[in-house]
Amino acid sequence: MRLLLLPVGVIFTLLGFAGAVLPLLPTTPFLLVAVICFAKSSDRLHDWLVKTHLYQAYVEDFRKYRGYTMRKKIQLLLSVYLVVGFSMWMVDILWVRIGLVIMLAIQTIALFTWVRTLPESHDSR
């Protein structure tokens, strides 16, 4: 099983890192799967992943408390809005723009309805 979990963890880590810069690719779910795979296959890779800045920034609060602070939610949405807004500005196809707006609406609704909002005291840890 370890021989299967190790490459799966590496693939999901790379997808998670790519998701930090690509607007349509999520970061948190990929890194959660990667850390689970590494926990069962490689202590060294698990310890490395949980110490990365990307993991700390995107996953730690969600993994521990199943939510983000309002400040973090707004930061996440602003970064997505900026990248997708730039994409909308660059693409001249109406249907693509409509699809991007729908995607942004779904992400915003999901973030504020299904992801718990943590008190601001979690930011000061």
C-alpha positions as CSV (number, residue, x, y, z in Angstrom):
1,M,0.0,0.0,0.0
2,R,2.9,2.3,0.8
3,L,4.2,2.0,-2.8
4,L,0.8,3.3,-4.0
5,L,0.3,6.1,-1.5
6,L,3.7,7.7,-1.9
7,P,3.3,8.6,-5.6
8,V,-0.3,9.6,-5.1
9,G,0.8,11.9,-2.3
10,V,3.5,13.5,-4.6
11,I,1.0,14.0,-7.4
12,F,-1.6,15.6,-5.1
13,T,1.1,17.8,-3.6
14,L,2.1,19.1,-7.0
15,L,-1.6,19.6,-7.9
16,G,-2.0,21.5,-4.6
17,F,1.0,23.7,-5.3
18,A,-0.3,24.4,-8.8
19,G,-3.7,25.2,-7.3
20,A,-2.1,28.0,-5.3
21,V,-1.5,29.9,-8.6
22,L,-4.1,28.6,-11.0
23,P,-7.6,29.9,-10.4
24,L,-9.6,26.8,-11.4
25,L,-7.5,24.3,-9.4
26,P,-8.2,24.1,-5.7
27,T,-5.3,24.0,-3.2
28,T,-6.8,22.8,0.1
29,P,-8.4,19.5,-1.0
30,F,-5.3,18.4,-2.9
31,L,-3.0,19.2,0.0
32,L,-5.4,17.4,2.5
33,V,-5.2,14.2,0.3
34,A,-1.4,14.5,0.0
35,V,-0.9,14.9,3.8
36,I,-3.1,11.8,4.4
37,C,-1.1,9.8,1.8
38,F,2.2,10.9,3.3
39,A,1.0,10.2,6.9
40,K,0.5,6.5,5.9
41,S,3.6,6.2,3.6
42,S,6.4,8.6,4.5
43,D,7.1,10.4,7.8
44,R,9.8,12.5,6.2
45,L,7.5,13.8,3.4
46,H,4.6,14.3,5.8
47,D,6.7,16.4,8.2
48,W,8.1,18.4,5.2
49,L,4.6,19.1,3.8
50,V,3.0,20.2,7.1
51,K,5.9,22.7,7.6
52,T,5.6,24.3,4.2
53,H,4.3,27.9,4.1
54,L,1.6,26.9,1.6
55,Y,0.2,24.1,3.8
56,Q,0.3,26.4,6.8
57,A,-1.5,29.2,4.9
58,Y,-4.2,27.2,3.1
59,V,-4.8,24.0,5.0
60,E,-3.9,24.1,8.7
61,D,-6.9,26.0,10.0
62,F,-9.2,24.1,7.7
63,R,-7.8,20.7,8.8
64,K,-7.8,21.6,12.5
65,Y,-11.0,23.6,12.8
66,R,-13.0,22.9,9.6
67,G,-13.1,26.6,8.7
68,Y,-11.3,29.9,8.0
69,T,-11.5,33.3,9.7
70,M,-13.4,36.0,7.8
71,R,-10.1,37.7,7.0
72,K,-8.7,34.5,5.4
73,K,-11.9,33.9,3.5
74,I,-11.7,37.4,2.0
75,Q,-8.0,37.0,1.2
76,L,-8.7,33.7,-0.6
77,L,-11.6,35.3,-2.6
78,L,-9.6,38.4,-3.5
79,S,-6.8,36.3,-4.9
80,V,-9.2,34.2,-6.9
81,Y,-11.1,37.3,-8.1
82,L,-7.9,39.0,-9.2
83,V,-6.7,36.0,-11.2
84,V,-10.1,35.2,-12.7
85,G,-10.8,38.9,-13.3
86,F,-7.5,39.1,-15.3
87,S,-8.6,36.0,-17.3
88,M,-12.0,37.6,-18.0
89,W,-10.2,40.7,-19.2
90,M,-7.9,38.7,-21.5
91,V,-10.5,36.4,-23.0
92,D,-12.8,37.9,-25.5
93,I,-15.3,35.0,-25.6
94,L,-18.6,35.8,-24.0
95,W,-19.4,32.2,-23.0
96,V,-16.0,31.8,-21.2
97,R,-16.6,35.0,-19.3
98,I,-20.1,33.8,-18.3
99,G,-18.6,30.5,-17.1
100,L,-16.0,32.3,-15.1
101,V,-18.6,34.5,-13.4
102,I,-20.7,31.4,-12.6
103,M,-17.6,29.7,-11.2
104,L,-16.8,32.8,-9.0
105,A,-20.4,32.8,-7.7
106,I,-20.3,29.1,-6.8
107,Q,-16.9,29.5,-5.0
108,T,-18.2,32.5,-3.1
109,I,-21.4,30.9,-2.1
110,A,-19.6,27.6,-1.1
111,L,-17.1,29.5,1.0
112,F,-19.7,31.4,2.9
113,T,-22.3,28.7,3.3
114,W,-20.4,25.4,3.7
115,V,-17.1,26.5,5.3
116,R,-17.3,27.6,8.9
117,T,-16.2,31.1,9.8
118,L,-13.7,31.0,12.7
119,P,-13.4,33.8,15.2
120,E,-10.6,36.3,14.5
121,S,-8.6,35.0,17.5
122,H,-7.5,32.1,15.2
123,D,-5.5,34.7,13.2
124,S,-3.4,35.8,16.1
125,R,-2.0,32.3,17.0
